[in-house]
């Protein structure tokens, strides 16, 4: 495993150490994670695939599968919906976050293998690795880094890699 985010805002990939933002609710044991708690789940989560805004930059170089985000793409966060924690198309009848955003945080987004096989209703959805806000504000439970660091890290990953979220040592 070459990717690691810790609760003190540090992110490591290979020999590089950079800044990251984590959930506004801190980090939490995965078994205690709940929809909407704003916490990042502790554990190692497989890198599933990369989505990116083709109108805002070049396709990321990576060994992971990559697909463009469409204007109507969303991610279902309704715990009782059959598509919970999956990509959907808007308009969608249940609650679903829009992936095509005005800000830049989803210009590149990596889907993590958290609560996805199968999804447990209410255990948390849309735990992504994405781009940080310019002010480094905390996320809703995701991991965020700069675009330059994201592009560099994606070049170094293998399809079998995972991103580990943990408490800071010490």
TIMI-787446 format. One record per atom (N, C-alpha, C, O): residue number from 1; atom name; x, y, z. Coordinates in steps of 0.2 Angstrom, whole numbers, plus 5000, padded with zeros to 4 digits. Layout:
<recs>
REC   k  a   px   py   pz
REC NUM CA    X    Y    Z
...
</recs>
This chain:
<recs>
REC   k  a   px   py   pz
REC   1  N 5004 4994 5000
REC   1 CA 5000 5000 5000
REC   1  C 5004 5006 5000
REC   1  O 5009 5007 5004
REC   2  N 5003 5011 4996
REC   2 CA 5007 5017 4995
REC   2  C 5004 5023 4997
REC   2  O 5007 5029 4997
REC   3  N 4997 5023 4998
REC   3 CA 4993 5029 5000
REC   3  C 4991 5029 5007
REC   3  O 4988 5024 5009
REC   4  N 4992 5034 5011
REC   4 CA 4990 5035 5018
REC   4  C 4988 5042 5020
REC   4  O 4992 5046 5019
REC   5  N 4982 5042 5022
REC   5 CA 4980 5049 5025
REC   5  C 4979 5048 5032
REC   5  O 4976 5043 5035
REC   6  N 4981 5053 5036
REC   6 CA 4981 5053 5043
REC   6  C 4977 5059 5046
REC   6  O 4977 5064 5043
REC   7  N 4974 5058 5052
REC   7 CA 4970 5063 5055
REC   7  C 4974 5070 5056
REC   7  O 4970 5075 5058
REC   8  N 4980 5070 5056
REC   8 CA 4984 5076 5057
REC   8  C 4985 5080 5050
REC   8  O 4988 5085 5050
REC   9  N 4981 5078 5045
REC   9 CA 4981 5081 5038
REC   9  C 4987 5080 5034
REC   9  O 4989 5084 5030
REC  10  N 4990 5074 5035
REC  10 CA 4996 5072 5031
REC  10  C 4994 5066 5026
REC  10  O 4990 5062 5028
REC  11  N 4996 5066 5020
REC  11 CA 4995 5062 5015
REC  11  C 5001 5059 5012
REC  11  O 5006 5063 5010
REC  12  N 5002 5053 5012
REC  12 CA 5008 5050 5009
REC  12  C 5007 5045 5003
REC  12  O 5002 5041 5003
REC  13  N 5011 5046 4998
REC  13 CA 5011 5042 4992
REC  13  C 5018 5041 4990
REC  13  O 5021 5046 4989
REC  14  N 5020 5035 4990
REC  14 CA 5027 5033 4988
REC  14  C 5031 5036 4994
REC  14  O 5030 5035 5000
REC  15  N 5036 5040 4991
REC  15 CA 5041 5044 4996
REC  15  C 5038 5051 4997
REC  15  O 5042 5055 5001
REC  16  N 5033 5053 4994
REC  16 CA 5030 5060 4995
REC  16  C 5026 5061 5001
REC  16  O 5022 5056 5002
REC  17  N 5026 5066 5004
REC  17 CA 5022 5068 5010
REC  17  C 5019 5075 5009
REC  17  O 5023 5080 5008
REC  18  N 5012 5075 5008
REC  18 CA 5009 5081 5006
REC  18  C 5003 5083 5011
REC  18  O 5001 5078 5015
REC  19  N 5000 5088 5011
REC  19 CA 4994 5090 5015
REC  19  C 4988 5087 5012
REC  19  O 4987 5086 5006
REC  20  N 4983 5086 5017
REC  20 CA 4977 5083 5015
REC  20  C 4971 5086 5020
REC  20  O 4973 5088 5025
REC  21  N 4965 5086 5017
REC  21 CA 4959 5088 5022
REC  21  C 4955 5081 5022
REC  21  O 4955 5077 5018
REC  22  N 4953 5080 5028
REC  22 CA 4949 5074 5030
REC  22  C 4942 5077 5032
REC  22  O 4941 5083 5032
REC  23  N 4938 5072 5034
REC  23 CA 4931 5074 5037
REC  23  C 4930 5079 5042
REC  23  O 4935 5079 5047
REC  24  N 4925 5083 5042
REC  24 CA 4924 5088 5047
REC  24  C 4922 5085 5054
REC  24  O 4923 5088 5059
REC  25  N 4920 5078 5054
REC  25 CA 4919 5074 5060
REC  25  C 4925 5070 5062
REC  25  O 4924 5066 5066
REC  26  N 4931 5072 5059
REC  26 CA 4937 5068 5061
REC  26  C 4937 5061 5058
REC  26  O 4934 5060 5053
REC  27  N 4941 5057 5061
REC  27 CA 4941 5050 5058
REC  27  C 4937 5045 5063
REC  27  O 4937 5047 5069
REC  28  N 4934 5040 5061
REC  28 CA 4930 5036 5065
REC  28  C 4931 5028 5063
REC  28  O 4932 5027 5057
REC  29  N 4930 5024 5067
REC  29 CA 4931 5017 5065
REC  29  C 4925 5015 5060
REC  29  O 4920 5018 5061
REC  30  N 4927 5012 5055
REC  30 CA 4922 5010 5050
REC  30  C 4916 5008 5052
REC  30  O 4910 5009 5049
REC  31  N 4916 5003 5057
REC  31 CA 4910 5000 5060
REC  31  C 4905 5005 5063
REC  31  O 4899 5004 5064
REC  32  N 4908 5011 5065
REC  32 CA 4904 5016 5068
REC  32  C 4901 5022 5063
REC  32  O 4898 5026 5065
REC  33  N 4904 5022 5057
REC  33 CA 4902 5027 5052
REC  33  C 4895 5027 5050
REC  33  O 4892 5021 5050
REC  34  N 4892 5033 5050
REC  34 CA 4885 5033 5048
REC  34  C 4884 5039 5043
REC  34  O 4888 5044 5043
REC  35  N 4879 5038 5039
REC  35 CA 4877 5043 5034
REC  35  C 4877 5050 5037
REC  35  O 4873 5051 5041
REC  36  N 4880 5055 5034
REC  36 CA 4880 5062 5036
REC  36  C 4883 5064 5042
REC  36  O 4883 5069 5044
REC  37  N 4888 5059 5045
REC  37 CA 4891 5061 5051
REC  37  C 4897 5065 5050
REC  37  O 4901 5068 5054
REC  38  N 4899 5066 5043
REC  38 CA 4905 5070 5041
REC  38  C 4912 5067 5043
REC  38  O 4917 5070 5043
REC  39  N 4912 5061 5045
REC  39 CA 4918 5057 5047
REC  39  C 4921 5053 5042
REC  39  O 4918 5051 5038
REC  40  N 4928 5053 5042
REC  40 CA 4932 5049 5037
REC  40  C 4933 5042 5040
REC  40  O 4935 5041 5046
REC  41  N 4931 5036 5037
REC  41 CA 4931 5030 5040
REC  41  C 4938 5027 5040
REC  41  O 4942 5027 5035
REC  42  N 4940 5025 5046
REC  42 CA 4947 5022 5047
REC  42  C 4947 5015 5043
REC  42  O 4942 5011 5044
REC  43  N 4952 5014 5039
REC  43 CA 4953 5007 5036
REC  43  C 4957 5008 5029
REC  43  O 4959 5014 5028
REC  44  N 4958 5003 5026
REC  44 CA 4961 5003 5019
REC  44  C 4956 5002 5014
REC  44  O 4953 4996 5014
REC  45  N 4955 5006 5009
REC  45 CA 4950 5006 5004
REC  45  C 4952 5006 4997
REC  45  O 4956 5010 4995
REC  46  N 4951 5001 4994
REC  46 CA 4953 5000 4987
REC  46  C 4951 5006 4982
REC  46  O 4946 5009 4983
REC  47  N 4956 5007 4978
REC  47 CA 4955 5012 4973
REC  47  C 4951 5009 4967
REC  47  O 4954 5005 4964
REC  48  N 4944 5011 4966
REC  48 CA 4940 5008 4961
REC  48  C 4941 5011 4954
REC  48  O 4943 5007 4950
REC  49  N 4940 5017 4954
REC  49 CA 4941 5021 4947
REC  49  C 4941 5028 4948
REC  49  O 4940 5031 4954
REC  50  N 4943 5031 4943
REC  50 CA 4944 5039 4943
REC  50  C 4938 5042 4938
REC  50  O 4937 5039 4933
REC  51  N 4935 5047 4941
REC  51 CA 4931 5051 4937
REC  51  C 4934 5058 4936
REC  51  O 4937 5060 4941
REC  52  N 4933 5061 4930
REC  52 CA 4936 5068 4929
REC  52  C 4932 5072 4925
REC  52  O 4928 5070 4921
REC  53  N 4932 5079 4926
REC  53 CA 4929 5084 4922
REC  53  C 4933 5085 4916
REC  53  O 4938 5088 4916
REC  54  N 4931 5082 4910
REC  54 CA 4935 5083 4904
REC  54  C 4935 5090 4901
REC  54  O 4940 5092 4898
REC  55  N 4931 5094 4903
REC  55 CA 4930 5101 4901
REC  55  C 4935 5105 4905
REC  55  O 4936 5111 4904
REC  56  N 4938 5102 4911
REC  56 CA 4942 5106 4915
REC  56  C 4949 5104 4916
REC  56  O 4953 5106 4920
REC  57  N 4951 5099 4912
REC  57 CA 4958 5097 4912
REC  57  C 4959 5090 4908
REC  57  O 4955 5087 4906
REC  58  N 4966 5089 4907
REC  58 CA 4968 5083 4904
REC  58  C 4966 5076 4908
REC  58  O 4965 5077 4914
REC  59  N 4965 5071 4904
REC  59 CA 4963 5065 4907
REC  59  C 4969 5063 4912
REC  59  O 4975 5063 4910
REC  60  N 4968 5061 4918
REC  60 CA 4973 5059 4923
REC  60  C 4977 5053 4920
REC  60  O 4974 5048 4918
REC  61  N 4983 5053 4921
REC  61 CA 4988 5047 4919
REC  61  C 4988 5042 4925
REC  61  O 4990 5044 4931
REC  62  N 4985 5036 4924
REC  62 CA 4985 5032 4930
REC  62  C 4983 5025 4927
REC  62  O 4981 5024 4921
REC  63  N 4985 5020 4931
REC  63 CA 4983 5013 4930
REC  63  C 4976 5011 4931
REC  63  O 4974 5005 4929
REC  64  N 4972 5015 4935
REC  64 CA 4965 5014 4936
REC  64  C 4961 5015 4930
REC  64  O 4963 5019 4926
REC  65  N 4955 5012 4930
REC  65 CA 4950 5014 4925
REC  65  C 4948 5021 4926
REC  65  O 4947 5024 4932
REC  66  N 4947 5025 4920
REC  66 CA 4945 5032 4921
REC  66  C 4939 5033 4916
REC  66  O 4939 5031 4911
REC  67  N 4935 5038 4918
REC  67 CA 4929 5039 4914
REC  67  C 4927 5047 4916
REC  67  O 4928 5049 4921
REC  68  N 4925 5050 4910
REC  68 CA 4923 5057 4911
REC  68  C 4916 5058 4915
REC  68  O 4912 5053 4915
REC  69  N 4915 5063 4919
REC  69 CA 4909 5065 4922
REC  69  C 4905 5068 4918
REC  69  O 4907 5073 4914
REC  70  N 4898 5066 4917
REC  70 CA 4893 5069 4913
REC  70  C 4889 5074 4917
REC  70  O 4889 5073 4924
REC  71  N 4886 5079 4914
REC  71 CA 4882 5084 4918
REC  71  C 4877 5081 4922
REC  71  O 4875 5084 4927
REC  72  N 4874 5075 4920
REC  72 CA 4868 5072 4924
REC  72  C 4871 5067 4929
REC  72  O 4866 5063 4932
REC  73  N 4877 5066 4930
REC  73 CA 4879 5061 4935
REC  73  C 4878 5063 4942
REC  73  O 4879 5069 4944
REC  74  N 4876 5058 4946
REC  74 CA 4875 5059 4953
REC  74  C 4878 5053 4957
REC  74  O 4879 5048 4954
REC  75  N 4877 5054 4964
REC  75 CA 4879 5048 4968
REC  75  C 4874 5047 4973
REC  75  O 4873 5052 4977
REC  76  N 4870 5042 4973
REC  76 CA 4865 5041 4978
REC  76  C 4867 5040 4985
REC  76  O 4871 5036 4987
REC  77  N 4864 5045 4989
REC  77 CA 4866 5045 4997
REC  77  C 4859 5043 5001
REC  77  O 4859 5045 5007
REC  78  N 4854 5041 4998
REC  78 CA 4848 5039 5001
REC  78  C 4849 5032 5004
REC  78  O 4848 5027 5000
REC  79  N 4849 5031 5010
REC  79 CA 4851 5024 5013
REC  79  C 4846 5019 5011
REC  79  O 4848 5013 5010
REC  80  N 4839 5020 5010
REC  80 CA 4834 5015 5009
REC  80  C 4833 5014 5001
REC  80  O 4829 5011 4999
REC  81  N 4837 5018 4997
REC  81 CA 4836 5017 4990
REC  81  C 4840 5011 4987
REC  81  O 4846 5010 4990
REC  82  N 4838 5007 4982
REC  82 CA 4842 5002 4980
REC  82  C 4849 5004 4977
REC  82  O 4853 5000 4976
REC  83  N 4849 5010 4974
REC  83 CA 4856 5012 4971
REC  83  C 4860 5016 4977
REC  83  O 4865 5019 4975
REC  84  N 4859 5015 4983
REC  84 CA 4863 5018 4988
REC  84  C 4870 5017 4987
REC  84  O 4872 5011 4986
REC  85  N 4874 5022 4988
REC  85 CA 4881 5022 4987
REC  85  C 4884 5020 4980
REC  85  O 4889 5016 4979
REC  86  N 4880 5022 4975
REC  86 CA 4881 5020 4968
REC  86  C 4880 5026 4964
REC  86  O 4876 5031 4966
REC  87  N 4883 5026 4958
REC  87 CA 4882 5032 4953
REC  87  C 4875 5031 4950
REC  87  O 4873 5026 4949
REC  88  N 4872 5037 4949
REC  88 CA 4865 5037 4946
REC  88  C 4865 5043 4941
REC  88  O 4870 5047 4941
REC  89  N 4859 5044 4938
REC  89 CA 4858 5049 4933
REC  89  C 4853 5054 4936
REC  89  O 4848 5052 4938
REC  90  N 4854 5060 4935
REC  90 CA 4849 5065 4937
REC  90  C 4845 5067 4931
REC  90  O 4847 5067 4926
REC  91  N 4838 5068 4932
REC  91 CA 4835 5069 4939
REC  91  C 4834 5062 4942
REC  91  O 4833 5057 4938
REC  92  N 4835 5061 4948
REC  92 CA 4835 5055 4952
REC  92  C 4829 5055 4957
REC  92  O 4829 5060 4960
REC  93  N 4825 5050 4958
REC  93 CA 4819 5051 4963
REC  93  C 4821 5051 4970
REC  93  O 4817 5054 4974
REC  94  N 4827 5049 4972
REC  94 CA 4830 5049 4979
REC  94  C 4835 5054 4979
REC  94  O 4838 5057 4974
REC  95  N 4838 5055 4985
REC  95 CA 4843 5060 4987
REC  95  C 4849 5057 4983
REC  95  O 4851 5052 4984
REC  96  N 4852 5062 4979
REC  96 CA 4859 5060 4976
REC  96  C 4863 5066 4975
REC  96  O 4860 5071 4972
REC  97  N 4869 5066 4977
REC  97 CA 4874 5072 4976
REC  97  C 4875 5072 4969
REC  97  O 4876 5067 4965
REC  98  N 4876 5079 4966
REC  98 CA 4878 5080 4960
REC  98  C 4886 5079 4959
REC  98  O 4889 5082 4963
REC  99  N 4888 5076 4954
REC  99 CA 4895 5075 4953
REC  99  C 4898 5081 4949
REC  99  O 4904 5082 4949
REC 100  N 4894 5084 4944
REC 100 CA 4896 5089 4940
REC 100  C 4895 5096 4945
REC 100  O 4889 5098 4945
REC 101  N 4900 5098 4947
REC 101 CA 4899 5104 4952
REC 101  C 4902 5110 4949
REC 101  O 4906 5110 4945
REC 102  N 4900 5116 4952
REC 102 CA 4903 5122 4950
REC 102  C 4910 5123 4953
REC 102  O 4914 5126 4950
REC 103  N 4911 5121 4959
REC 103 CA 4918 5121 4962
REC 103  C 4922 5116 4959
REC 103  O 4920 5113 4954
REC 104  N 4928 5115 4961
REC 104 CA 4933 5111 4957
REC 104  C 4934 5104 4961
REC 104  O 4939 5101 4959
REC 105  N 4931 5103 4967
REC 105 CA 4933 5097 4971
REC 105  C 4932 5091 4967
REC 105  O 4936 5086 4968
REC 106  N 4927 5090 4962
REC 106 CA 4926 5084 4959
REC 106  C 4929 5085 4951
REC 106  O 4927 5081 4947
REC 107  N 4934 5089 4950
REC 107 CA 4937 5089 4944
REC 107  C 4941 5083 4942
REC 107  O 4941 5080 4937
REC 108  N 4943 5080 4948
REC 108 CA 4946 5073 4948
REC 108  C 4944 5070 4954
REC 108  O 4945 5073 4960
REC 109  N 4941 5064 4954
REC 109 CA 4938 5061 4960
REC 109  C 4939 5053 4959
REC 109  O 4938 5050 4954
REC 110  N 4942 5050 4964
REC 110 CA 4943 5043 4964
REC 110  C 4938 5040 4969
REC 110  O 4937 5042 4975
REC 111  N 4935 5035 4966
REC 111 CA 4930 5031 4970
REC 111  C 4933 5026 4974
REC 111  O 4937 5022 4971
REC 112  N 4932 5026 4980
REC 112 CA 4935 5022 4985
REC 112  C 4930 5016 4986
REC 112  O 4924 5017 4986
REC 113  N 4933 5010 4988
REC 113 CA 4929 5004 4989
REC 113  C 4927 5004 4996
REC 113  O 4928 4999 5000
REC 114  N 4923 5009 4999
REC 114 CA 4921 5009 5005
REC 114  C 4913 5008 5005
REC 114  O 4910 5011 5001
REC 115  N 4911 5003 5009
REC 115 CA 4904 5001 5009
REC 115  C 4900 5000 5002
REC 115  O 4895 5003 5001
REC 116  N 4904 4996 4998
REC 116 CA 4901 4995 4992
REC 116  C 4900 4988 4990
REC 116  O 4898 4987 4984
REC 117  N 4901 4983 4994
REC 117 CA 4901 4976 4992
REC 117  C 4898 4972 4997
REC 117  O 4902 4968 5001
REC 118  N 4891 4971 4998
REC 118 CA 4886 4976 4996
REC 118  C 4886 4982 5000
REC 118  O 4889 4982 5006
REC 119  N 4883 4987 4998
REC 119 CA 4882 4993 5002
REC 119  C 4877 4992 5008
REC 119  O 4872 4989 5007
REC 120  N 4879 4994 5014
REC 120 CA 4875 4993 5020
REC 120  C 4871 5000 5021
REC 120  O 4874 5005 5022
REC 121  N 4865 4999 5021
REC 121 CA 4861 5006 5021
REC 121  C 4863 5010 5027
REC 121  O 4862 5007 5033
REC 122  N 4864 5016 5027
REC 122 CA 4866 5020 5032
REC 122  C 4873 5020 5035
REC 122  O 4874 5024 5039
REC 123  N 4877 5016 5032
REC 123 CA 4884 5015 5034
REC 123  C 4889 5020 5031
REC 123  O 4895 5020 5032
REC 124  N 4886 5025 5027
REC 124 CA 4890 5030 5024
REC 124  C 4891 5029 5016
REC 124  O 4892 5023 5014
REC 125  N 4891 5034 5013
REC 125 CA 4891 5034 5005
REC 125  C 4896 5039 5003
REC 125  O 4897 5044 5006
REC 126  N 4898 5039 4996
REC 126 CA 4901 5044 4993
REC 126  C 4908 5046 4997
REC 126  O 4910 5052 4998
REC 127  N 4911 5041 4999
REC 127 CA 4918 5042 5002
REC 127  C 4923 5042 4996
REC 127  O 4925 5036 4994
REC 128  N 4925 5048 4995
REC 128 CA 4929 5049 4989
REC 128  C 4936 5051 4991
REC 128  O 4937 5054 4996
REC 129  N 4941 5051 4986
REC 129 CA 4947 5055 4986
REC 129  C 4947 5060 4981
REC 129  O 4946 5058 4975
REC 130  N 4947 5066 4983
REC 130 CA 4945 5071 4978
REC 130  C 4950 5077 4979
REC 130  O 4954 5077 4983
REC 131  N 4949 5083 4975
REC 131 CA 4953 5089 4976
REC 131  C 4951 5093 4982
REC 131  O 4945 5093 4984
REC 132  N 4955 5096 4985
REC 132 CA 4954 5100 4991
REC 132  C 4951 5107 4989
REC 132  O 4953 5110 4983
REC 133  N 4947 5110 4993
REC 133 CA 4945 5117 4993
REC 133  C 4951 5121 4993
REC 133  O 4956 5120 4997
REC 134  N 4951 5127 4990
REC 134 CA 4957 5132 4991
REC 134  C 4958 5134 4998
REC 134  O 4964 5135 5000
REC 135  N 4953 5134 5002
REC 135 CA 4954 5136 5009
REC 135  C 4956 5130 5014
REC 135  O 4956 5131 5020
REC 136  N 4956 5124 5011
REC 136 CA 4958 5118 5015
REC 136  C 4952 5116 5020
REC 136  O 4954 5113 5025
REC 137  N 4946 5118 5019
REC 137 CA 4941 5116 5023
REC 137  C 4940 5109 5023
REC 137  O 4941 5105 5019
REC 138  N 4938 5106 5029
REC 138 CA 4936 5099 5030
REC 138  C 4931 5097 5025
REC 138  O 4927 5101 5023
REC 139  N 4931 5090 5024
REC 139 CA 4927 5087 5019
REC 139  C 4921 5084 5023
REC 139  O 4920 5085 5029
REC 140  N 4916 5081 5019
REC 140 CA 4910 5078 5022
REC 140  C 4912 5071 5024
REC 140  O 4908 5067 5026
REC 141  N 4918 5069 5024
REC 141 CA 4921 5062 5025
REC 141  C 4926 5059 5021
REC 141  O 4928 5054 5021
REC 142  N 4927 5063 5015
REC 142 CA 4932 5061 5010
REC 142  C 4939 5063 5012
REC 142  O 4940 5066 5017
REC 143  N 4944 5062 5007
REC 143 CA 4951 5064 5008
REC 143  C 4952 5068 5002
REC 143  O 4950 5067 4996
REC 144  N 4955 5074 5003
REC 144 CA 4956 5079 4998
REC 144  C 4963 5081 4998
REC 144  O 4966 5083 5003
REC 145  N 4966 5082 4992
REC 145 CA 4973 5085 4991
REC 145  C 4973 5090 4985
REC 145  O 4967 5090 4982
REC 146  N 4978 5093 4984
REC 146 CA 4978 5098 4978
REC 146  C 4978 5094 4971
REC 146  O 4980 5088 4971
REC 147  N 4976 5097 4966
REC 147 CA 4976 5094 4960
REC 147  C 4983 5092 4957
REC 147  O 4984 5086 4955
REC 148  N 4988 5096 4959
REC 148 CA 4995 5094 4957
REC 148  C 4997 5087 4960
REC 148  O 5000 5083 4957
REC 149  N 4996 5087 4967
REC 149 CA 4997 5081 4971
REC 149  C 4993 5075 4968
REC 149  O 4996 5069 4968
REC 150  N 4987 5076 4967
REC 150 CA 4982 5071 4964
REC 150  C 4985 5068 4958
REC 150  O 4986 5062 4957
REC 151  N 4987 5072 4953
REC 151 CA 4989 5070 4947
REC 151  C 4996 5066 4948
REC 151  O 4997 5061 4945
REC 152  N 5000 5068 4952
REC 152 CA 5007 5065 4953
REC 152  C 5005 5058 4957
REC 152  O 5008 5053 4955
REC 153  N 5001 5058 4962
REC 153 CA 4999 5052 4965
REC 153  C 4996 5047 4961
REC 153  O 4998 5041 4961
REC 154  N 4992 5049 4956
REC 154 CA 4988 5044 4952
REC 154  C 4993 5041 4947
REC 154  O 4992 5035 4945
REC 155  N 4998 5044 4945
REC 155 CA 5003 5041 4941
REC 155  C 5007 5035 4944
REC 155  O 5009 5031 4941
REC 156  N 5007 5036 4951
REC 156 CA 5011 5030 4954
REC 156  C 5007 5024 4957
REC 156  O 5010 5020 4959
REC 157  N 5000 5025 4956
REC 157 CA 4996 5019 4959
REC 157  C 4996 5014 4954
REC 157  O 4996 5014 4948
REC 158  N 4994 5008 4957
REC 158 CA 4993 5002 4953
REC 158  C 4986 5000 4954
REC 158  O 4983 5002 4959
REC 159  N 4983 4996 4950
REC 159 CA 4976 4994 4950
REC 159  C 4974 4991 4957
REC 159  O 4968 4991 4959
REC 160  N 4979 4988 4960
REC 160 CA 4978 4984 4966
REC 160  C 4979 4988 4972
REC 160  O 4978 4985 4978
REC 161  N 4980 4994 4972
REC 161 CA 4982 4999 4978
REC 161  C 4976 5001 4982
REC 161  O 4970 5000 4979
REC 162  N 4977 5003 4988
REC 162 CA 4971 5005 4992
REC 162  C 4974 5012 4995
REC 162  O 4980 5013 4996
REC 163  N 4969 5015 4998
REC 163 CA 4970 5021 5002
REC 163  C 4969 5020 5009
REC 163  O 4963 5018 5010
REC 164  N 4973 5021 5013
REC 164 CA 4972 5020 5020
REC 164  C 4971 5026 5024
REC 164  O 4974 5031 5023
REC 165  N 4966 5026 5028
REC 165 CA 4964 5032 5032
REC 165  C 4965 5029 5040
REC 165  O 4963 5024 5042
REC 166  N 4969 5034 5043
REC 166 CA 4971 5031 5050
REC 166  C 4971 5038 5055
REC 166  O 4971 5043 5052
REC 167  N 4972 5036 5061
REC 167 CA 4973 5042 5066
REC 167  C 4981 5043 5065
REC 167  O 4985 5039 5063
REC 168  N 4982 5049 5067
REC 168 CA 4989 5051 5067
REC 168  C 4993 5047 5072
REC 168  O 4991 5046 5078
REC 169  N 4999 5045 5070
REC 169 CA 5003 5042 5075
REC 169  C 5005 5046 5081
REC 169  O 5006 5052 5081
REC 170  N 5006 5043 5087
REC 170 CA 5008 5046 5093
REC 170  C 5002 5049 5097
REC 170  O 5003 5052 5102
</recs>
